[in-house]
Structures are given as structure tokens and as C-alpha cells.
């Protein structure tokens, strides 16, 4: 199992420290108003666990979410989360696409909780001797998460996030813990 690169951990530590010290100033300058269409794109690091895995495996992860605003507390939309790792001419990918509900407990804070259900997929591919073999499983998917919109402009936030997403089919299951940084346009 690979270790998380130290530069990535440093960047996440700085983002977390900034989120604890800067929200007062940033929120005063850029209010946490939420209305209309929103979109969020993030990258990060994730660890995979599965029914056949002995240890959790680390790899690159990403997310895309978009939707509309019901009111200052509730947003609805769709989310796609993915994790992937390539090693020795083999690639494993786990992803989900879910209907998303996002809840902001306070209208003056950027803190939010996510939840969603939908479909999940695991795909493995390996290549060698000029041939590529691919196998996949599709099943139910779910996602839970949290984050904090740190306003850097009237309609733009940097959003540190953590998501847990999973899929389950008749033959396999997989779960991913994902941490990263997103850009959110409100």
C-alpha cells in the first residue's frame, strides 16, 4: 500500500487551517447566499476497501456535482464520485452516480452535509501481450459526505470535502473514503 504524498498532506493541512481561521473574514466579505444553479468539481485522494481486499489501497479520486437550489438550507442535484489506481498494466476504478441532497445547517456558514443514492460500478482492466482484458460489475451506489464552502468571490468557493461512497452488486462490493479540494460555483 502506498503512502499519501507529504505535499498533498501539507496542502490539506493548510486548507483545513485556513478554513478554521479565515471563514469569519471571507464570509463577511462574500456572504453565503445560495440560489439558482450550482456546480462543483474536485480532486483528491481516496482509499479503497472491498470484499476481496486485504488492505485498503490508495489512489487518485475526483468528484463532480451539480444541481439547483431549493432554499438557503437545501440543494438538490446529481453527483459523480470516482477512484482509480493503475499499477503493472492493470487499472481498477470504482465510481458512483447518485441523486444528491445537500444540507447547510446554517444560512451564514459554508458547512454542509451530503447524501445520495444511485448506481455504482467497479471496473478492472489489464493489458499484456497486445491484448486488454476488462471486467466490470454494476450495482447500487450510495454517497455520504461533508464539506465547507470557503467563499473567495461572490459566486465562487474553495471547498475542502470528505466523501464516503460505495457500490454493491450480487458479486462484489467496494467502498471509498475520499478527501479533496473542490471549486464550487454558486
N, C-alpha and C positions, 0 to 999 in steps of 0.2 A: 504494500500500500504506500502511495506517495504522500509526502508531507505537503502541507499548504505552503506556497512560497512566502517568504518573510515579507517581501514588498507588498503582497496582497494583504497580509495581516496588518501591516503598518497602515495601509490606506484605509482599511476598515476601521482601525482604531481611531485614526484621525477623523473619519466621518462620524463615528459614534461620539467622540468627544465634542466635535462641532455641534452635533445635534443636541447635546446636553447643555452647552453654553450659549449657543447662538440663537435658539428659537425666539427668545424674547425680542431681540433687535430685529431679526429677519421678519417675524410675524408683525411687528409694529409697522415696519416699512411696507410689507406686502401682505395684506390681510388674507386669511384663509377662506376666501369666498369660493364656493364651488357651484358652478352652474353649466348647463349645456353639455357638449361633447367633451370627453377627455380621452387621452391615450398615454400609455406608459410603456417604456422599453428599457429593459435592464439586463445586465450581465453579472455573472458572479461565479461562485464555486459551489459545488454540491457533493454530497456523499450518497452513494447508492447502497441500499440493503435489499436483499432478495431472498427467496426461499432456498436457493441453491448457493448463496454466497457464504463463505466462511467469515470474511471480514468486510467491513464497509469499504467501498472503493471511491476515491476522489476523482473528480473530473470537472470540466467546464460546464456551466449551466447558463440558461438565459430565460427571459420571460417577456411576453407581450400581452398587454391588457388594454382594452378599450371599451367605451360604453357611454352611457348618458347619466345625468344627474337627476335624481328624484327630488331631493331637497338637500339642505346643508349637512344632514347626517347620513343619507343613504345614496349610494351609487349602484347601478346595475350595469352589467356588461358581459364580456367574454374574456377568458384568459387562456393563454397557452404557455405551458412551462416545459422545459426540456433540459435533459442532462445527457452528456455524451463523453465517451472515453475511447481513444484509439491506442492500440498497442500491438506490436508484432503482426501487422497486416490484418488486424481484427478490430472491429468497431462495435460498441454496444451503445444503444440510445434508448432512453426512456422518456416518454412525453405524455402530457395530458392536454386536453382541450375541455374547458369547463364553462358552464354558465356561472357568472361571478356576482356575488353580493359583497359590497364594501361598506363598512360601517365606521363612521367617525363619531366617537362618543361625545366629543366637544366640538362646537362650531368654531371655536377660537384656536384650536390646536390642530396640527397636521397628523397626529397619531390616528392610525386606522387598523381595523381588523378585516380580513378577507375570508371568504369561504366559497366553495363551489363544487358542483358535481357535474360529471360528464363522461367522457370516454378517455381511455388511456391505451398506450401502445408500448411494447418492448420490441426492439428490432436488433438483431445481431447479424453482422456480415463478416466474412473472412475471405481473403483472396490469396491465391498462390497458384503457381504453375499456369498463369494466364486465365484462371477461372475465378469468378467471385460467387460465393455461396451466401444466400440470405435467408433468414428465417424470422418470422415475426408473430406476435400474439397481440390481439386487441381485446379489450375488456372494459369494465367500468373504471372510472377515474374519479379522483377527488383531490381537492386542494384546500389547505388552511394556511393562513399567513398573517403577518403584521408588518407594519412599516410606519414611516414618519415622513410626510411631505415637508421639506425644508425650502420655503419659498426663496428663490433667487431672482424673481421677477414677478410681474403682476399675474402672469399666466403660466409660469414655469417653476418647477420644483426639482431639487435633487432629492431622491427618495431612497434611503437605506431600507432594505427589506429582508425578511426571513420568510420563506415559504416551505411547507412540507407538502409534497404531492405524491400520490400513489396510484397504482393501477393493479387490477386483479382480474384474471381470466380463469377458465377452468384448469389450465395447465401451469400457470405461473403467477407470481406476484412480484412487485417491486415497489420500493419507496425511496424517496429522495428528500434529504434536508438541504435546502438551498439558501445561501446568503449572498447578497449582492448590493449593487447600487444602480438605481434607475433614474431616468429623466422622465418627468411627468409633465404633460402639457394639459392644462385645465381649460 
